[in-house]
């Protein structure tokens, strides 16, 4: 009966942790990264060195320039020179600075969408990048670069309907902040302490029960990390499904950059959870070996251990009969 109750309680703990771990991680992520402009920009800044992002930016800038300049003037070597100059620009510090400025503005659009203030697609305005690109082209001597008028050019990061769905999901997460994560850790610790308090008789029994509970908690964290990994993958597919094909690569890079900290947390928990469980099980098996050794009863019904004295019969000369 006691074994069945323990198994049921372990199953409850596993299910609760499988739900609490991903929810608490998402809540902390939204509070510490998505709602924080500096951390949002810091997560996006490395993308300025990403080859895929650089290629996307080069294509957008070149296409925008060729739309404004007489096609007859940009042919052959001139067009190749323009594209090469734009590609070279994407490797400069000026491009990185412009990229940071564009993402700081994009964060405002993301926040407005999650607050329900816009009701529109979330777009990144590339005007700061375009302005720096024009200046770089003029300085590089690209023909007719001064005719390039900077105007709003953007890429779609999130469609309006997806933004509305995320707003409904993020609302309780944003309200919770880091406290769900704190609550999950408290729940895990309380589970172990309660198991120790209600364990078997004596310190040994309490320790064995606490180690068993620690193994269950470690496994629960690992299961929760797997659930979070699956949720990240599903959300990525749903978000990118509504993005136009021309903007999909850029949106994918942005999504992956924003969720990189979550994925790091997933791998850490996936490594630590099973390791804690394994260590707790090994320690429990080692600690349980001492209690599994039965004591041998002494002859005559005594409960003490068997010794050379108790193993033999009466010592000669000391019989209970009368001396003759």
Secondary structure, DSSP 8 states (H G I E B T S, - for coil): -HHHHHHHHHHHHHHHHHHHHHHHHHHHHIIIIIS-HHHHHHHHHGGGG-HHHHHHHHHHHHHHHHHHS-TTTS-THHHHHHHHHHHHHTTSHHHHHHHHHHHHHHHHHHHHHHTTS--S-EEEE-HHHHHHHHHHHHHTT-TTGGG------EEEEE-HHHHHHHHHHHHHHHHHTTHHHHHHHHHHHHHHHHHHHTSSSHHHHHHHHHHHHHHHHHHHHHHHHHHHHHHHHHHHHHHHHTS-HHHHHHHHHHHHHHTHHHHHHHHHHHHHHHHHHHHHHHHHHHHHHHHT------TTS--S---HHHHS---TT--SS---
